[in-house]
Amino acid sequence: MRSRNFVNEEVIKEFEKIPSSGKSEDQFPEHSFIASSLKIGLSISDLQSLTYVDVMKIFLSYIDKEEEKKPTQQQISMLTG
């Protein structure tokens, strides 16, 4: 999802600070964008009313740039049963 289409310079600068996983390009980038939007709680109606730049800024605000939070032992126990 590292396309430079439809974004402003501020978003590009912040986006470039995020390390890339090195994975190949998304096979379906538009669908990945919508799926990511739905994962963070945006609805299709939100996507219709927000600009691409606004949604990208919301994505960037969800990324913890300091460090990735590790799960607690309680969370691990809940998942493993």
N, C-alpha and C positions, 0 to 999 in steps of 0.2 A: 504494500500500500504506500510506497514511497514515490508517488507520482507528484510532479510539480504543477500539474494542471489545476487550475481553479483555486490556488492558494496565494496568500500574500507573503511578503518577505519576512514578516514577523513570525508567521507560522513555519516557514521554511527553516529559519534559524533555529527555532526551538526543536523542530522535528529532526534536524541534523545532529543534535546533541544526544539523541537516543541511539544507543548502539544497535546495530542490525544483527539479526540472528544468523545472517549468512544464508538463509534458506532461499530457494529459487522464488521467482516472482509468483504471485498468486495466479492461479489458473482463472479464477473468476473474481477480479478485484471489486467489481460493483457489488457482488453478493457478499464478499468479505466485509466491505464497508457497512452494508446494511446489517449484517450479523453482529458486527462489533457494536454498532449503534444500539441494537436491541439488547445486547448483553449488558450495557451500562444503563439501561432503563429508558432510552429514548423510544418513542413510538413512531409508527409510520407517519402519523399526523405531525409529530414534531419535526421529522425530516422534511416534510412538505413545507413547513413554515420557516425553518432555519436555513441559513446559507451553508454551503460546504465549509467555508472558513469558520463559521460559528461552531459547526459540529467538530471540526478538527481542533479548535481551541478547547472544546469540552473534552475531547480525547486526551489532549496534552495535559489538562488539569487532573486527569485521573492517574497519570503516570507518576509514580514516586521516584524522583530522580536521585534521591539520597541512597537508598538501598532497598532491595526487595525484602518484603516482610516474610519471615519464615513462620510456618504454622506452629501453633502451640501444641503441647503434648495432648491436651484435651481435644483439639481439633483432629489430630491424627487418630486418637482413640475412637472418636465418633465415626470417622470414615472407615476404619478397619473393623469396627464392631467389637 
